[in-house]
Amino acid sequence: MADGLESHDDCVMSDQEWKKLQLRSHTDGYREGFAIGKENALQSGFDAGYATALKVSQFYAKLRGRLAVNTFTSSNHGPLCVNKEPLSSNAGPLSSEKDSLTIDKKSEDIPSDNDILVSSERKVLNYIKNNFSLTLSAELNVEEWIGAAGENLVIEKINNSFKSKH
């Protein structure tokens, strides 16, 4: 009888161990699946966010490029000028006060169109960073992101300045 009792105890012990093993396997499988799912979601979110930010940055880079070309072609003296005064080719470093490069204080206080574009781009990218979701990003194009960030008037102003110069 002792043998029958031992085999019954072994079965009970085996069932308990089997249930523990099942629970542990289920928990480990859940954790692994969760980690893989989280990694995949993070990766797809990163990819979509990166693509959106890249498109916005390319848009602003094109605007800054157009602005640089317009500034260059509209200047009277060419690219090596400050305040429409040609740079002296014989001015050495820290030569005389007369030859030194001076910048009008008033023009330093007024942000250039390029500074305005850089600031606008930062605001839009920051807005995207704080408000990005996979569903929203798929629905919005670059101009809509800019509008959602409240920077559409800046872009409109820059585009209008291109039109008025041509």
Order of alpha helices (4+ residues) and beta strands (2+ residues): alpha-beta-beta-alpha-alpha-alpha-alpha-alpha
